[in-house]
Amino acid sequence: MSKTNVPYKIYLSENELPKEWYNVRADMRTDHRPLLNPATLKPCTLEELEPVFCTELAKQELNDTDALIPIPGEVRDFYKMYRPSPLVRAYCLEKYLDTPAEIYYKFEGNNTSGSHKLNSAIAQAYYAKEQGLKGLTTETGAGQWGTALSMACGYFGLDLTVYMVRCSYEQKPQRRTVMQVYGAKVIPSPSDTTAVGRKMLAEHPDNTSGSLGTAISEAVEVATHGEGLRYALGSVLNQVMLHQSVIGLESLAAMEKADAYPDMVIGCAGGGSNLGGLMAPFMRDKLRGKASPYFIAVEPMSCPSLTRGKFAYDFCDTGRVTPLAKMYTLGSGFMPAPSHAGGLRYHGMSPILSQLYHDGYIDEARAVSQVDVFKSAIEFARVEGILPAPESAHAIKVAVDEAKKCKETGEKKTILFGLTGTGYFDLYAYEKSLAGTLADAPPTDEMIEESESTMPSVG
Ligand SMILES: *Cc1c(COP(=O)(O)O)cnc(C)c1O
């Protein structure tokens, strides 16, 4: 069935903005592996999570029974400033590839933070404000999450301290400034403001470039030691997957308007939140036996958690201060080689995505080369106009590969992928790609074995 009368951009009206988030855990027919307290190896209770997260978010973290959770009015009002986001029919890309496939992408880069992360940031800031808290702490790698949470905290008048991975802090001073414009205090990590940071600096005086794992440890330490503070995380957690379901719910509604349904759903996977959100209602259909779209998670070769990691309990951070999560992991001590998709450099993966992948509901994980990813990003920018974030370009690369396969087989598949953000702060990486000096540095098996050997053993 050809859908040539579909507009280039399928917009929903404000009234069609979802009123509830969808919690995929309510439909998963598997045991939910709880977060564990690393000291006792017992499931974390609400009381144990409350010093770290706002109470309402701790409840969402533990909720595996309610399929629909209302989006608070104030969060919906904020969403209305940049949502519903457009679903784009990629006619120009289809024509360029000369493919019979019909390609759609959901564009989440239409806000100042430049990514989907604002969808959860505003929810997390809202619940903190509702609880009467003074502020939040967080970490940021490439800067997208820190920017999103800065916007959200600025909006609700909350204090925010952002631990920014030092190499990004130095390489992306403009990101730092954007956060400061919205009122955040930005500290390069590792820093001397926390015990974890001081330990890292003392142990590795020659390597202070930092990592996401260390920055998380620092932010958690400050939140749990300070008065009226809680910690916020931009991915991985169940609560974040829940908030990001707005991406998928809008995509489903827009596709219905176009009388289309995806055969294939593709997203990049760092901590798993954009893919978790994009796929949510389509996964609901799959879990309920109504449809069977093919799901592909795309990760960088340099940080291959799903394709080369273990499905096991592990710490969520390098400093080993967080609870243990059952997930695909390369070991919390894993240090990926520097790459230009900072948002995909995480050792673990959302427990929800991990379980769905383990159970075969996510059909495939694919690790791709950043050299190829940037080629696809540049092709995409030239034909579709949008300058994609390097993370998003991982999904583009696989969507393009799949569309090319359709050309060979003559299949008219409907492909949906997540275009999570824009790449204006990543021009250095684009410059290297244009100059032909980008390279890949996948870890050796020995490197992965070594970092996995320090994982906690949970019977
Ligand atoms: C953070 C980020 C990602 C990866 O994070 P997920 O939680 O896996 O979605 C992808 N794209 C962009 C633009 C990001 O900022």
The ligand as a Gaussian input file, in Angstrom:
#p B3LYP/6-31G(d) Opt

LIG

0 1
 C       21.682000      11.360000      25.386000
 C       21.373000      11.241000      23.980000
 C       21.162000       9.980000      23.383000
 C       21.343000       8.686000      24.091000
 O       20.665000       8.482000      25.281000
 P       19.489000       7.431000      25.422000
 O       19.134000       7.471000      26.848000
 O       20.014000       6.099000      24.983000
 O       18.395000       7.904000      24.551000
 C       20.804000       9.943000      22.055000
 N       20.686000      11.064000      21.322000
 C       20.899000      12.283000      21.839000
 C       20.770000      13.478000      20.956000
 C       21.242000      12.415000      23.190000
 O       21.445000      13.623000      23.703000

